[in-house]
């Protein structure tokens, strides 16, 4: 096995030979090159910018780097389309491991030889990847299954490479501005976490069970059963699904299946995952979707999934509201709140760019909008302004693009917008309902309490500092941004909650049919606003007095 230093040297040589000398430099690998004559390797400036040579370098570096390239191909906010298209060609395939090694691994995991555990076990894999291999088998009761076995010895190799990648990412972040802007170190940490989860077949099994539960009342979608008595972190046994590849239009037509209906069913399943369940299959490529003879959609391979928490769902709702209203100002605000950046973007330029995006669908409803073109155009804007999406949102956007492409293969007239629009509107309405406001008000209350406790002491310390003669105090606007944004969030939540309370009362009055009380509902609204303001001011004043007494030792 290669030492860490051997691996550094090998990486430097492979990257340099494939025209990626700039990566050698920014990653601090130059000292590991035995020579630096570019002409000797034939690496010229045109190859440095070639997506093809990046793909070749990753393939030559091995399994961990192939996985890295595959993850990068899911991040359209980080890479332009040419690189994403090339990295999507990375095939996670490998020469099968020796059967004796696999047999020994299964025996240790399941406590008996696979030929004893299963009625039948085909020793020739039906698929062989860098992390694991899949075998056809038959359970004792005659059920056909697929057994995934983690490749023997792969974990130490992957862990060594992950350690090197995280170290190089740290170096690059200290010496390369672009690495800091795009948080390369954070991305590499995320990649390490994702790959470790993918190597844990228990996690994949739980993902499959969660999808099965979410679709238990939907007869149009089939999720294979996990056989837990024959599953460990290294071995995964699942029901085997048979069917036609979702993009095999010739086979689908020969079977007499309705391609238009299949396109809607497959897309609707993905939209349900995102907007109702908040847990979605993040890799819906044709090899992972099978069409059953009865038109059911079968899903496999649950290693790559995405999950949207309440915060992300709220941010997506705000973005959808802006998109539906075709409001570039709202879109700019929603994007800035959702993304991260080490430098504040030019808001005016961002708004102008988003106005250009709106022209793509300015004369259409969301249902008729070209979803893929809008997402692709928007991602270009995000890259140009050096904004970075949360990983889950990047996976979601890629999934939407892939789903639209699959739908158009099945049905050239397929409209992703018509499938997406109802779900997006429902999620937005749910985010704006009174119960959601009440929940956010509770969160705002805790944040307001914490802020009210901290603020008097911080202000007093600032005043004490300014009282010192001869002391120079340098304040930068950027230093105040976090505090201002925090106050703004609290204020927005309070105002929203006040209006929500007034709205609820107004609806109640209308329901009772009392016109006089309906005409008078505005006064309680103003009173609630003034009362809230007074309470806030009184609380801050009390908190300031309390802090002074504490400082005086009273």
Beta strands, then each sheet from edge to edge (+ up, - down):
strand 1: 120-121
strand 2: 127-128
strand 3: 132-138
strand 4: 144-150
strand 5: 221-223
strand 6: 235-239
strand 7: 244-245
strand 8: 279-281
strand 9: 289-291
strand 10: 297-299
strand 11: 305-307
sheet 1: 1+ 3- 2+
sheet 2: 1+ 3- 4+ 6-
sheet 3: 5+ 10+ 9- 7+
sheet 4: 8+ 11-
end
